[in-house]
Amino acid sequence: MRREEDWISERRGGETELPGWFWRLIFLPGYIRRLLLLLSLFLSSLLYFSLRWLLSNWSELSVEEILYHLKAPMQGASSGLLRSYLLFALLPSLLLLLLFLLFFRRCRNFFLFYFVRRILFLFPLLFLLLSIRDSWQGIGLRDFLVSQFTHSDFIDRNYVDPRSVELRFPEKKRNLIYIYMESTEMSFSDEAHGGAFPMNCIPELTELAEENEDFSGGDGKLNGAYSMPGSTWTMGAIFAMSSGLPLKISIDKNAMDSQKSFFPGVQTLGDILKEEGYEQSFLLGSVGYFGGRRLYFQSHGDYAVKDYSYWKRQGKFRPDYWVNWGFEDEKLYSYAKEELSRLSRDGRPFNLTLLTVDTHFPDGYVCRLCRREFGKNQYANVFACASRQLADFVNWAKAQPWYENTTIVVTGDHPTMDHDFCKDVPKSYVRRVYTAYINAPIAPARRERREYSSFDDFPTTLASLGVEIEGERLGLGTNLYSDQPTLMEKFGRDYEREELKKRSELMLRLGQIDKAAAFESRAAKDKEEREKERREKERKKKEKRESRRESGASQAGGGGEKEGE
């Protein structure tokens, strides 16, 4: 029988010589080929089961969101979410791999073994094709691929740089309390109030919007902001509402955590208020660096970021305390009251920004304040609880001496990603985030229902502080208190959405992305975090040893005194 090496040598000597690596691949030892096939089987099945898990948990999912969270620092993520992924995505892939491994070991003497070995390479291909099929429409893969090769000048033509606009603040500057409510939509109200549900999950929020301003024109049905592409997850929404721009960058979205600054070419709400002498704080019940939030707020406005780690250092709860994404909103509102009391004593105008977390999918977090108004529908119960807590906080603020000169903005950050909770919402229903402007010193020039997006919150927030805006536009946003049309009203929601999916040269320039830093090893970041934890543990051990030493010395001293007596 001819040796494989002789056959390769003969083939190489022919007129149609193929690269050497090709023949080396063909004639790899059998066990290496099987190992590569099993590895490709595992990875392709993991891709498929991961996609099925995403589609079964997230609604309105997009490729941008997936890329964003794939690159996100996972420290600080919900443990329940991670357990769900391990159970429904990673475990099936491992079981499938184990099944084939057992097959190879146990069935070597059967004809079936040789048949399966010949067609094994088809399984990875099958999983890959199924993944493409599910993602083509399920997460908009087709639109995403098209958008990556299609440029649009929509942002370039319609962006208004705040630096080019005259902003006139009132002589006595108003304070601002800005509350981002996780995954909160106006849709969660009942149909009679413009919601999509038969019951009202957010009655207190509904009343707040009706008594204040949501730009519904007083027609009795709630109104809210539409989340455009680039603003459908928390960091994207925060960026959109405070800069008037979608979070579109040339690297995977959460790699922003690797940058030294966050869109340094953009002037945001925080930058403007800082220039006007505002003292600014950002409070949240999760870890600040998740998603690049700490970087953003410190880069734009020099906010004091007070997150889970900050409050733990203050001794507000046990060092090992952790629920949901950090700590519950009940604590957040309590700490916010303390912070507001401090800020109000400093004599400077202040901006306190909060980010809640109890209503994060899946199903939210049931705290001790939650009731069972909606039986076993946990997410509805959690939203009802969040509605009461927010209303209680606003009522507390109304009783404070500084309230008269303070505007409160309450907005959902993005539509919920919980698939089951919204499964009965008709496809024709346009889901919008909750919006309410409270105690603003201005009334809308147009008493009619407005069509607006998250970008419009940027100039509208400044207007709610009594700021006069030249031209009534900032970023891609329009001041909703003015009579100027929003981009949605001017171009239509569908057209604007499609244009924003495409690449923008202006966004690339404004981002000033350091791509080398973006690919910095995550292992290095993890190592740095582990080193911090190690130093913290050593510090605590040292403090305990010193405490014991002092205690022992004190007892020894006391014993000596007694002997002397």
C-alpha positions as CSV (number, residue, x, y, z in Angstrom):
1,M,0.0,0.0,0.0
2,R,1.4,3.4,-1.0
3,R,2.4,5.6,1.9
4,E,0.5,9.0,2.1
5,E,3.9,10.8,2.0
6,D,4.8,9.2,-1.4
7,W,1.4,10.1,-2.7
8,I,1.7,13.7,-1.6
9,S,5.2,13.9,-3.1
10,E,3.9,12.6,-6.4
11,R,1.0,15.0,-6.4
12,R,3.3,17.9,-5.7
13,G,5.5,17.0,-8.6
14,G,2.5,17.2,-11.0
15,E,1.7,20.2,-13.2
16,T,-1.3,21.2,-11.0
17,E,0.7,21.6,-7.7
18,L,-1.4,22.6,-4.7
19,P,-0.1,24.4,-1.7
20,G,1.6,22.3,0.9
21,W,-0.7,23.3,3.7
22,F,-3.7,21.9,1.7
23,W,-2.1,18.4,1.7
24,R,-1.1,18.7,5.3
25,L,-4.7,19.5,6.2
26,I,-6.1,16.6,4.1
27,F,-3.7,14.1,5.7
28,L,-3.8,15.3,9.3
29,P,-3.9,12.4,11.7
30,G,-7.4,11.0,12.2
31,Y,-7.7,12.1,15.8
32,I,-6.8,15.7,15.0
33,R,-9.4,15.8,12.2
34,R,-12.0,14.4,14.7
35,L,-11.0,16.9,17.3
36,L,-11.4,19.8,14.8
37,L,-14.8,18.5,13.8
38,L,-16.0,18.1,17.3
39,L,-14.7,21.7,18.1
40,S,-16.6,23.1,15.1
41,L,-19.7,21.1,16.2
42,F,-19.6,22.6,19.7
43,L,-19.0,26.2,18.5
44,S,-21.7,26.0,15.8
45,S,-24.2,24.5,18.2
46,L,-23.3,27.0,20.8
47,L,-24.0,29.8,18.3
48,Y,-27.4,28.3,17.4
49,F,-28.5,27.7,21.0
50,S,-27.3,31.2,22.0
51,L,-29.3,32.8,19.3
52,R,-32.4,30.8,20.3
53,W,-31.9,31.8,23.9
54,L,-31.6,35.5,22.9
55,L,-34.7,35.3,20.7
56,S,-36.8,33.6,23.4
57,N,-35.8,36.2,26.1
58,W,-35.4,39.5,24.1
59,S,-38.0,41.2,22.1
60,E,-37.2,43.8,19.4
61,L,-33.7,42.4,19.4
62,S,-31.1,43.8,16.9
63,V,-27.6,42.8,15.8
64,E,-26.2,46.1,17.3
65,E,-27.5,45.1,20.8
66,I,-25.9,41.7,20.5
67,L,-22.6,43.0,19.4
68,Y,-22.8,45.6,22.2
69,H,-23.4,43.0,24.9
70,L,-20.9,40.5,23.5
71,K,-18.1,43.0,24.2
72,A,-19.6,44.2,27.5
73,P,-17.6,43.7,30.7
74,M,-19.7,40.9,32.3
75,Q,-18.7,41.8,35.9
76,G,-21.9,43.2,37.5
77,A,-24.3,41.4,35.2
78,S,-27.4,39.7,36.7
79,S,-26.5,36.3,38.1
80,G,-30.0,35.1,37.1
81,L,-29.4,36.1,33.5
82,L,-26.1,34.2,33.4
83,R,-27.6,31.1,35.0
84,S,-30.3,31.1,32.3
85,Y,-27.7,31.3,29.5
86,L,-25.7,28.5,31.0
87,L,-28.8,26.3,31.3
88,F,-30.4,26.9,28.0
89,A,-27.5,27.7,25.7
90,L,-24.2,26.3,27.0
91,L,-25.5,23.1,28.6
92,P,-27.3,21.8,25.4
93,S,-24.1,22.4,23.4
94,L,-22.0,20.5,25.9
95,L,-24.5,17.7,26.0
96,L,-24.5,17.4,22.3
97,L,-20.7,17.3,22.3
98,L,-20.7,14.7,25.0
99,L,-23.2,12.6,23.0
100,F,-20.8,12.5,20.0
101,L,-17.8,11.8,22.2
102,L,-19.6,8.8,23.7
103,F,-20.6,7.7,20.2
104,F,-17.0,7.7,19.0
105,R,-15.9,5.7,22.1
106,R,-18.7,3.2,22.2
107,C,-19.7,2.6,18.6
108,R,-16.3,1.9,16.9
109,N,-17.2,-1.6,15.8
110,F,-20.5,-0.7,14.2
111,F,-21.3,0.2,10.6
112,L,-23.2,3.2,12.0
113,F,-20.0,4.6,13.4
114,Y,-18.4,4.8,9.9
115,F,-21.5,6.3,8.4
116,V,-21.8,9.1,11.0
117,R,-18.1,9.8,10.8
118,R,-18.4,10.5,7.1
119,I,-21.3,12.9,7.5
120,L,-20.2,14.5,10.8
121,F,-18.9,17.6,9.0
122,L,-22.5,18.3,7.9
123,F,-23.7,19.0,11.5
124,P,-21.7,22.2,12.0
125,L,-22.9,23.4,8.6
126,L,-26.5,22.6,9.5
127,F,-26.3,24.6,12.8
128,L,-24.6,27.5,10.9
129,L,-27.4,27.5,8.3
130,L,-30.1,27.4,11.0
131,S,-28.4,30.3,12.8
132,I,-28.4,32.3,9.6
133,R,-32.0,31.5,9.0
134,D,-33.2,32.5,12.4
135,S,-31.1,35.7,12.6
136,W,-31.9,36.9,9.0
137,Q,-35.2,38.3,10.1
138,G,-35.3,37.6,13.8
139,I,-32.5,40.1,14.7
140,G,-32.4,41.9,11.4
141,L,-29.1,40.4,10.2
142,R,-29.9,41.2,6.6
143,D,-30.6,44.9,7.3
144,F,-27.4,45.0,9.5
145,L,-25.2,43.6,6.7
146,V,-26.7,46.0,4.2
147,S,-26.2,48.9,6.5
148,Q,-22.5,48.1,7.0
149,F,-21.9,48.7,3.3
150,T,-24.3,51.6,2.9
151,H,-23.5,55.2,3.9
152,S,-26.0,57.9,4.7
153,D,-25.5,61.6,5.2
154,F,-28.7,61.9,7.2
155,I,-26.9,62.6,10.5
156,D,-24.4,64.9,8.7
157,R,-27.2,67.0,7.2
158,N,-29.4,67.2,10.3
159,Y,-27.0,67.3,13.2
160,V,-26.9,70.7,15.1
161,D,-23.6,71.0,17.1
162,P,-24.5,72.6,20.5
163,R,-21.3,74.5,20.3
164,S,-22.7,76.5,17.4
165,V,-25.9,77.4,19.2
166,E,-26.5,80.2,21.7
167,L,-28.0,78.9,24.9
168,R,-29.4,81.5,27.3
169,F,-29.9,80.3,30.9
170,P,-32.2,82.1,33.3
171,E,-30.6,84.3,35.9
172,K,-31.6,81.9,38.6
173,K,-30.6,78.5,37.3
174,R,-33.0,75.6,37.9
175,N,-32.0,72.3,39.5
176,L,-32.5,69.1,37.5
177,I,-33.4,65.6,38.7
178,Y,-33.2,63.2,35.7
179,I,-34.5,59.6,36.3
180,Y,-33.9,56.9,33.8
181,M,-36.3,54.0,34.6
182,E,-35.0,50.7,33.3
183,S,-37.1,49.2,30.5
184,T,-40.2,51.3,31.3
185,E,-42.7,52.0,28.5
186,M,-45.9,53.9,28.3
187,S,-47.2,50.7,26.7
188,F,-47.6,49.2,30.2
189,S,-50.6,51.4,30.9
190,D,-54.1,50.2,29.9
191,E,-55.6,50.7,26.5
192,A,-57.9,53.5,27.8
193,H,-54.8,55.6,28.5
194,G,-53.0,54.7,25.3
195,G,-51.2,51.6,26.6
196,A,-51.1,48.1,25.1
197,F,-52.3,46.1,28.1
198,P,-55.8,45.3,29.4
199,M,-54.7,46.3,32.9
200,N,-52.7,49.4,34.0
201,C,-49.4,48.2,35.4
202,I,-48.2,51.7,36.1
203,P,-51.1,53.7,37.5
204,E,-49.0,56.3,39.4
205,L,-46.8,56.9,36.4
206,T,-49.9,57.3,34.3
207,E,-51.2,59.9,36.6
208,L,-47.9,61.8,36.8
209,A,-47.7,62.0,33.0
210,E,-51.3,63.2,32.7
211,E,-50.8,65.9,35.4
212,N,-47.6,67.1,33.9
213,E,-46.1,67.0,30.4
214,D,-45.7,64.1,28.0
215,F,-46.5,66.0,24.8
216,S,-49.7,64.1,24.1
217,G,-51.6,67.4,23.6
218,G,-54.0,66.5,26.4
219,D,-55.9,63.9,24.4
220,G,-56.2,61.6,27.4
221,K,-53.7,59.0,26.0
222,L,-50.1,58.8,27.1
223,N,-47.3,59.7,24.7
224,G,-43.6,58.8,24.8
225,A,-40.4,58.8,22.9
226,Y,-39.7,56.3,20.1
227,S,-36.3,54.5,20.5
228,M,-34.4,54.9,17.2
229,P,-31.5,52.6,16.1
230,G,-28.5,53.2,18.4
231,S,-30.7,53.9,21.4
232,T,-32.4,50.6,22.2
233,W,-30.2,49.6,25.1
234,T,-29.3,51.4,28.3
235,M,-26.0,53.1,27.3
236,G,-27.3,53.8,23.9
237,A,-30.5,55.4,25.3
238,I,-28.5,57.5,27.9
239,F,-26.2,58.7,25.1
240,A,-29.2,59.5,22.8
241,M,-31.2,61.4,25.4
242,S,-28.2,63.5,26.6
243,S,-26.5,64.1,23.3
244,G,-29.2,63.9,20.6
245,L,-27.2,61.2,18.7
246,P,-27.4,57.4,18.3
247,L,-24.5,55.4,19.7
248,K,-22.9,54.3,16.4
249,I,-19.2,53.6,16.5
250,S,-16.6,51.8,14.3
251,I,-16.0,49.1,17.0
252,D,-18.3,46.8,18.9
253,K,-20.3,49.1,21.1
254,N,-19.3,48.1,24.6
255,A,-15.6,48.3,23.6
256,M,-16.1,52.0,24.5
257,D,-15.0,50.7,28.0
258,S,-11.5,50.5,26.5
259,Q,-11.4,54.1,25.4
260,K,-9.8,57.0,27.4
261,S,-12.8,59.2,26.6
262,F,-16.4,58.7,25.3
263,F,-17.1,60.6,22.1
264,P,-14.9,63.6,23.0
265,G,-16.1,65.4,19.9
266,V,-19.6,65.6,21.2
267,Q,-21.0,68.2,23.6
268,T,-23.7,66.7,25.8
269,L,-26.2,67.8,28.4
270,G,-23.6,67.1,31.1
271,D,-20.9,69.3,29.4
272,I,-23.3,72.2,29.1
273,L,-24.5,72.1,32.7
274,K,-20.9,71.7,33.9
275,E,-20.0,74.9,32.0
276,E,-22.9,76.7,33.8
277,G,-21.6,75.7,37.2
278,Y,-23.8,72.8,38.0
279,E,-22.8,70.1,40.5
280,Q,-23.6,66.8,39.0
281,S,-24.0,63.3,40.5
282,F,-25.0,60.0,38.8
283,L,-26.5,57.4,41.2
284,L,-27.2,53.7,40.2
285,G,-27.7,50.4,42.0
286,S,-25.4,48.4,39.7
287,V,-21.7,48.7,38.9
288,G,-20.8,51.9,37.1
289,Y,-18.3,50.6,34.6
290,F,-20.7,48.1,33.1
291,G,-21.4,49.3,29.5
292,G,-19.0,52.3,29.8
293,R,-21.4,54.3,31.9
294,R,-18.8,55.6,34.4
295,L,-16.5,56.6,31.5
296,Y,-19.4,58.5,29.8
297,F,-20.6,60.5,32.8
298,Q,-17.1,61.3,33.9
299,S,-16.0,62.3,30.4
300,H,-19.0,64.5,29.9
301,G,-19.8,66.7,32.9
302,D,-17.4,65.3,35.5
303,Y,-20.2,63.6,37.3
304,A,-19.6,62.1,40.7
305,V,-20.5,58.5,39.9
306,K,-22.0,56.8,42.9
307,D,-22.7,53.1,42.1
308,Y,-22.9,49.8,43.9
309,S,-19.2,49.8,44.7
310,Y,-19.3,53.4,46.1
311,W,-22.2,52.7,48.4
312,K,-20.6,49.5,49.6
313,R,-17.5,51.5,50.5
314,Q,-19.7,53.8,52.5
315,G,-20.9,50.9,54.6
316,K,-24.5,51.2,53.5
317,F,-24.9,47.4,53.4
318,R,-23.0,44.2,54.0
319,P,-19.9,43.7,51.9
320,D,-21.3,40.5,50.4
321,Y,-24.8,42.0,49.8
322,W,-25.8,41.5,46.1
323,V,-29.3,41.2,44.6
324,N,-30.3,41.3,41.0
325,W,-27.7,43.7,39.4
326,G,-26.4,45.1,42.7
327,F,-28.9,46.5,45.1
328,E,-32.6,47.3,44.8
329,D,-34.3,50.6,43.9
330,E,-35.6,51.1,47.4
331,K,-32.1,51.7,48.5
332,L,-31.3,53.9,45.5
333,Y,-34.2,56.3,46.3
334,S,-33.1,56.4,49.9
335,Y,-29.5,57.3,48.9
336,A,-30.9,59.8,46.4
337,K,-32.7,61.7,49.1
338,E,-29.5,61.9,51.1
339,E,-27.6,63.1,48.1
340,L,-30.3,65.7,47.3
341,S,-30.1,67.0,50.9
342,R,-26.4,67.4,50.5
343,L,-26.5,69.0,47.0
344,S,-29.2,71.5,48.1
345,R,-27.0,72.8,50.9
346,D,-24.1,73.7,48.6
347,G,-25.7,76.7,47.1
348,R,-24.9,75.7,43.5
349,P,-27.5,74.5,40.9
350,F,-27.4,70.7,40.8
351,N,-28.2,67.9,38.4
352,L,-28.9,64.5,40.1
353,T,-29.3,61.7,37.6
354,L,-30.6,58.3,38.6
355,L,-30.7,54.9,36.8
356,T,-33.1,52.4,38.3
357,V,-32.7,48.6,37.8
358,D,-35.5,46.6,39.5
359,T,-37.5,46.4,36.2
360,H,-34.6,44.9,34.2
361,F,-35.7,41.8,32.3
362,P,-36.2,38.9,32.7
363,D,-39.3,39.4,35.0
364,G,-37.7,42.1,37.1
365,Y,-36.7,41.9,40.8
366,V,-39.3,41.4,43.5
367,C,-38.3,43.6,46.5
368,R,-39.9,43.7,49.9
369,L,-42.2,46.5,48.8
370,C,-43.7,44.5,45.9
371,R,-47.3,43.2,46.1
372,R,-49.2,40.7,44.0
373,E,-51.7,42.9,42.2
374,F,-51.4,40.8,39.1
375,G,-51.1,37.4,40.6
376,K,-48.3,35.3,39.1
377,N,-47.4,37.9,36.5
378,Q,-44.1,38.9,38.3
379,Y,-43.0,41.5,35.8
380,A,-46.3,43.3,36.0
381,N,-46.1,43.3,39.8
382,V,-42.5,44.7,39.6
383,F,-43.6,47.5,37.3
384,A,-46.5,48.3,39.6
385,C,-44.0,48.5,42.5
386,A,-41.6,50.7,40.5
387,S,-44.5,53.0,39.7
388,R,-45.4,53.4,43.4
389,Q,-41.8,54.0,44.4
390,L,-41.2,56.6,41.8
391,A,-44.4,58.4,42.7
392,D,-43.4,58.3,46.4
393,F,-40.0,59.8,45.6
394,V,-41.6,62.6,43.5
395,N,-44.0,63.4,46.3
396,W,-41.1,63.6,48.8
397,A,-39.3,66.0,46.4
398,K,-42.4,68.2,46.2
399,A,-42.3,68.7,49.9
400,Q,-38.7,69.9,49.9
401,P,-37.8,73.6,50.0
402,W,-35.7,73.3,46.8
403,Y,-38.5,71.8,44.7
404,E,-40.0,75.1,43.5
405,N,-36.8,75.7,41.5
406,T,-36.3,72.1,40.3
407,T,-37.4,70.3,37.2
408,I,-37.9,66.5,37.3
409,V,-37.6,64.5,34.1
410,V,-38.7,60.9,34.2
411,T,-38.1,58.6,31.2
412,G,-37.8,55.0,30.4
413,D,-34.4,54.3,29.0
414,H,-35.5,51.8,26.2
415,P,-38.4,49.4,25.5
416,T,-38.2,46.3,27.6
417,M,-36.3,43.3,26.1
418,D,-38.5,40.8,27.9
419,H,-40.0,38.6,25.2
420,D,-42.8,36.9,27.1
421,F,-44.2,40.1,28.8
422,C,-44.9,41.8,25.4
423,K,-45.9,38.7,23.4
424,D,-49.6,39.7,23.2
425,V,-48.8,43.3,22.1
426,P,-50.0,43.7,18.5
427,K,-47.3,44.2,15.9
428,S,-49.1,47.3,14.7
429,Y,-48.8,49.0,18.2
430,V,-45.9,51.5,18.3
431,R,-44.1,50.9,21.6
432,R,-42.6,54.0,23.2
433,V,-40.7,54.7,26.4
434,Y,-42.4,56.4,29.3
435,T,-41.9,60.2,29.4
436,A,-42.9,62.9,31.9
437,Y,-41.6,66.4,32.4
438,I,-42.5,67.6,35.9
439,N,-42.5,71.2,37.3
440,A,-41.1,72.8,34.2
441,P,-41.5,76.6,34.0
442,I,-42.7,76.5,30.4
443,A,-45.7,75.2,28.4
444,P,-45.7,73.7,24.9
445,A,-46.3,76.2,22.1
446,R,-48.3,73.5,20.3
447,R,-51.1,71.8,22.2
448,E,-51.2,68.8,20.0
449,R,-49.8,65.3,20.0
450,R,-46.2,65.2,19.1
451,E,-44.2,62.5,17.3
452,Y,-40.8,62.4,18.8
453,S,-37.8,60.2,19.6
454,S,-35.2,59.9,22.4
455,F,-33.0,62.4,20.6
456,D,-35.6,65.1,21.3
457,D,-35.1,64.8,25.0
458,F,-31.7,66.6,24.8
459,P,-32.9,70.1,23.9
460,T,-36.3,69.5,25.6
461,T,-34.6,68.9,28.9
462,L,-32.6,72.2,28.6
463,A,-35.9,74.0,27.7
464,S,-37.5,72.5,30.8
465,L,-34.9,74.3,32.9
466,G,-35.9,77.6,31.3
467,V,-33.0,77.7,28.8
468,E,-33.7,79.6,25.6
469,I,-32.2,77.7,22.6
470,E,-31.4,79.5,19.4
471,G,-33.1,77.6,16.5
472,E,-34.8,75.2,19.0
473,R,-32.6,72.3,17.9
474,L,-29.6,70.4,19.3
475,G,-28.0,67.2,18.0
476,L,-30.7,65.4,16.1
477,G,-33.3,66.6,18.6
478,T,-35.9,69.3,18.6
479,N,-37.2,71.3,21.6
480,L,-40.7,69.8,22.1
481,Y,-41.9,72.9,23.9
482,S,-41.3,74.8,20.7
483,D,-43.4,74.9,17.5
484,Q,-40.6,73.4,15.4
485,P,-41.1,70.0,13.9
486,T,-39.1,67.0,15.0
487,L,-37.2,65.0,12.5
488,M,-39.8,62.2,12.9
489,E,-42.5,64.7,12.1
490,K,-40.5,66.1,9.2
491,F,-39.3,62.9,7.5
492,G,-41.4,60.1,9.0
493,R,-40.5,57.5,11.6
494,D,-39.7,54.7,9.0
495,Y,-37.4,56.9,6.9
496,E,-35.4,58.2,9.8
497,R,-35.1,54.7,11.3
498,E,-33.7,53.3,8.0
499,E,-31.3,56.1,7.5
500,L,-29.9,55.8,11.0
501,K,-29.1,52.1,10.4
502,K,-26.6,53.1,7.8
503,R,-23.0,54.1,8.4
504,S,-22.3,57.8,9.1
505,E,-18.9,59.5,8.4
506,L,-19.8,62.2,10.9
507,M,-20.3,59.7,13.8
508,L,-16.9,58.1,13.0
509,R,-15.2,61.5,13.2
510,L,-17.1,62.5,16.4
511,G,-16.2,59.2,18.1
512,Q,-12.4,59.6,17.7
513,I,-12.1,55.9,18.4
514,D,-8.7,54.4,19.3
515,K,-9.1,51.0,17.6
516,A,-5.9,49.6,19.1
517,A,-7.2,50.3,22.6
518,A,-10.5,48.7,21.7
519,F,-8.9,45.3,21.2
520,E,-7.1,45.4,24.5
521,S,-7.2,42.0,26.1
522,R,-10.1,41.5,28.4
523,A,-7.9,39.2,30.3
524,A,-5.8,42.2,31.3
525,K,-8.9,44.0,32.6
526,D,-10.0,40.9,34.5
527,K,-6.5,40.6,36.0
528,E,-6.7,44.2,37.1
529,E,-10.0,43.6,38.8
530,R,-8.7,40.5,40.5
531,E,-5.6,42.4,41.7
532,K,-7.9,45.1,43.2
533,E,-9.9,42.4,45.0
534,R,-6.7,40.8,46.3
535,R,-5.4,44.1,47.7
536,E,-8.8,44.8,49.3
537,K,-8.8,41.4,51.0
538,E,-5.2,41.9,52.2
539,R,-6.1,45.3,53.6
540,K,-9.1,43.8,55.5
541,K,-6.9,41.0,56.8
542,K,-4.3,43.5,58.0
543,E,-7.0,45.6,59.7
544,K,-8.3,42.4,61.5
545,R,-4.8,41.5,62.6
546,E,-4.1,44.9,63.9
547,S,-7.4,45.0,65.7
548,R,-6.7,41.6,67.4
549,R,-3.2,42.9,68.3
550,E,-4.6,46.0,69.9
551,S,-7.3,44.0,71.7
552,G,-4.7,41.6,73.0
553,A,-2.4,44.4,74.2
554,S,-5.4,46.1,75.9
555,Q,-6.3,42.9,77.7
556,A,-2.6,42.3,78.7
557,G,-2.4,45.9,80.0
558,G,-5.6,45.4,82.0
559,G,-4.3,42.2,83.6
560,G,-1.0,43.9,84.6
561,E,-2.9,46.7,86.3
562,K,-4.9,44.1,88.3
563,E,-1.8,42.4,89.4
564,G,-0.3,45.7,90.5
565,E,-3.4,46.4,92.5
